[in-house]
Amino acid sequence: MVKRHQLIMALSISIWCSSLSFAHFGMVIPSDSMVMQADPKTLQATLSFSHPHEMKGMNLVKPKAVFVVANGVKNDLAHSLKETKVMEGMAWSLDYKVARPGIYMFVMEPTPYFEPAEDCFIIHYTKSVVAAFGDDEGWDQEAGLKTEIVPLSKPFGQYAGNVFQGVVKLDGKPVPYAQVEIEYYNVDGRIKAPTDYMVTQAVKADQNGVFTYAAPISGWWGFSALSTADYKLKHEGQDKDVELGAVIWVLFHDLK
């Protein structure tokens, strides 16, 4: 009887531990976050849906919408998408020529994804921001998404160790005490988390929806604020909850 009880406990702990911290992240990763005069003028961006720290890709069907907001003008990029692979999962890429100084906000709204393990749909409104040719006006502008993280720190030109702040918004309003999940894009697999607890970092926003995080090392860091939509979607004839994610990716650099 004791052995059976110990076995059940061991299995329960194993299942619980295996489910720890494995967050999904929408990803929009441009080839550069700051385009200078001597740099290539064409950006390559990859769009995926993944577990970035563990480098486990998922299949991202063609997004519902992909666009860039440049100097206040929104341009559709869906026609530019090409199918590719990211972390062995189906993903998408695009090329975009930067023609003039300004702030370029790349945005993806994915097709709703049903996650059986969570019994809900997932929609991560994902963006990254690129500055070009010395112009840095407007990096804190909103993209007008259902939910988004509006940066309070520049989402480019950051050193590792700098504090990054943003405000979480849903339907244009701050979300008090929103939980924000944070993961490192572990491109070369060089980072090994000491425990599963440390794969996904988490902070809570304050009463005004503002959160703060200091990235400890250089590289791309993703910030994802989750909320539940005020509507449901059908899956096999049944109404299911919809998890909305406001995601922003920020590149941090080594101080040399």
DADA-V690016 format. One record per residue. N is the residue number from 1. RES is the residue in one small letter. OMEGA is omega in radians with two decimals (999 if undefined). Layout:
# DADA-V690016
n:res:omega
N:RES:OMEGA
N:RES:OMEGA
This chain:
# DADA-V690016
n:res:omega
1:m:3.14
2:v:-3.12
3:k:3.13
4:r:3.12
5:h:3.13
6:q:3.13
7:l:3.12
8:i:3.12
9:m:-3.12
10:a:3.12
11:l:3.13
12:s:3.13
13:i:-3.14
14:s:3.13
15:i:-3.13
16:w:-3.12
17:c:-3.10
18:s:-3.12
19:s:-3.08
20:l:2.78
21:s:-3.06
22:f:-3.03
23:a:3.00
24:h:3.06
25:f:2.83
26:g:-3.07
27:m:2.97
28:v:-3.01
29:i:3.07
30:p:-3.13
31:s:3.12
32:d:3.09
33:s:3.11
34:m:-3.13
35:v:3.13
36:m:-3.04
37:q:-3.08
38:a:-3.09
39:d:3.00
40:p:-3.07
41:k:3.12
42:t:3.08
43:l:2.94
44:q:3.12
45:a:3.08
46:t:-3.13
47:l:-3.09
48:s:3.08
49:f:-2.85
50:s:2.88
51:h:-2.91
52:p:-3.13
53:h:-3.12
54:e:-3.13
55:m:3.08
56:k:-3.11
57:g:3.03
58:m:-3.14
59:n:3.08
60:l:3.06
61:v:-3.06
62:k:-3.07
63:p:3.09
64:k:-3.14
65:a:3.02
66:v:-3.13
67:f:3.06
68:v:3.01
69:v:-3.08
70:a:-3.13
71:n:3.07
72:g:-3.12
73:v:-3.13
74:k:3.14
75:n:3.14
76:d:3.13
77:l:-3.07
78:a:-3.12
79:h:-3.09
80:s:-3.02
81:l:3.04
82:k:-3.12
83:e:3.13
84:t:3.09
85:k:3.01
86:v:-3.10
87:m:3.11
88:e:3.08
89:g:3.09
90:m:-3.09
91:a:-3.05
92:w:3.10
93:s:3.07
94:l:3.03
95:d:-3.13
96:y:3.14
97:k:3.11
98:v:-2.99
99:a:-3.04
100:r:3.10
101:p:3.08
102:g:3.08
103:i:-3.10
104:y:-3.11
105:m:-3.14
106:f:-2.98
107:v:3.04
108:m:2.92
109:e:-3.07
110:p:2.91
111:t:-3.11
112:p:-3.13
113:y:3.11
114:f:3.13
115:e:-3.10
116:p:-3.08
117:a:-3.13
118:e:3.11
119:d:3.13
120:c:3.01
121:f:3.10
122:i:3.04
123:i:3.13
124:h:3.04
125:y:-2.90
126:t:3.14
127:k:2.95
128:s:-3.01
129:v:3.13
130:v:3.05
131:a:-3.07
132:a:2.94
133:f:3.01
134:g:3.12
135:d:3.12
136:d:3.12
137:e:3.03
138:g:-3.13
139:w:-3.12
140:d:-3.14
141:q:3.11
142:e:3.11
143:a:3.12
144:g:-3.10
145:l:3.09
146:k:3.03
147:t:3.14
148:e:3.00
149:i:3.10
150:v:-3.06
151:p:2.99
152:l:2.96
153:s:3.10
154:k:3.13
155:p:3.06
156:f:3.11
157:g:-3.12
158:q:3.00
159:y:2.99
160:a:-3.07
161:g:3.06
162:n:3.05
163:v:3.03
164:f:3.11
165:q:3.06
166:g:3.07
167:v:-3.13
168:v:-3.14
169:k:3.06
170:l:-3.06
171:d:3.06
172:g:-3.10
173:k:3.09
174:p:3.14
175:v:-3.13
176:p:3.03
177:y:3.08
178:a:3.05
179:q:-3.11
180:v:3.07
181:e:-3.04
182:i:3.08
183:e:3.10
184:y:3.05
185:y:-2.95
186:n:-2.91
187:v:-3.08
188:d:3.13
189:g:-3.03
190:r:-3.10
191:i:3.08
192:k:-3.14
193:a:3.13
194:p:3.07
195:t:3.11
196:d:3.11
197:y:-3.00
198:m:3.06
199:v:3.10
200:t:3.03
201:q:3.12
202:a:3.02
203:v:3.06
204:k:3.05
205:a:3.09
206:d:-3.07
207:q:3.12
208:n:3.13
209:g:-3.08
210:v:3.08
211:f:-3.09
212:t:3.10
213:y:3.07
214:a:-3.13
215:a:-3.02
216:p:-3.11
217:i:-3.14
218:s:3.13
219:g:3.13
220:w:3.07
221:w:3.12
222:g:3.12
223:f:-3.04
224:s:3.09
225:a:-3.01
226:l:3.03
227:s:3.12
228:t:-3.10
229:a:3.10
230:d:3.08
231:y:3.11
232:k:3.07
233:l:-3.11
234:k:2.98
235:h:-3.10
236:e:3.06
237:g:-3.12
238:q:3.08
239:d:3.13
240:k:3.06
241:d:3.12
242:v:3.06
243:e:3.09
244:l:3.10
245:g:2.99
246:a:-2.98
247:v:3.01
248:i:3.10
249:w:-3.08
250:v:3.13
251:l:3.09
252:f:-3.02
253:h:3.00
254:d:3.03
255:l:-3.07
256:k:999
